[in-house]
Amino acid sequence: EVRLVESGGGLVQAGGSVRLSCKASGFAWDDDYAIAWFRQAPGKERFGVSCIYKRDRSTFYEDSVEGRFTISGDFAKNTVYLQMNNLTPEDTARYYCAADWLCSYDPTFVNYDYWGRGIQVTVSS
């Protein structure tokens, strides 16, 4: 069974940085899979902000985070990171990691097979 656990969230001031981690378990060593990060603010839809594919390390960024967020993976540890820089209050949300066999490049696509429980990131002004 695949399990995803997020860590690294918290409270940060505007302009600051946070690094989120997503630890995956349950994948076989030779599985090719993708890990995506989503976020959901109160009263808003969940949408994807970034994704990385294990096989070729290809990445995807949603427009609003391009240039500020960086996704990376240490697949020997089955861990994916989301480095978030220059944060604004608009980045405040609950962040989820999700896994599937490929990345979707549609940030509104939420039908990933596996999900973590999420972690809160709050950016104060």
Disulfide bonds with the S-S distance in Angstrom:
Cys22-Cys97 2.11
Cys51-Cys103 1.97
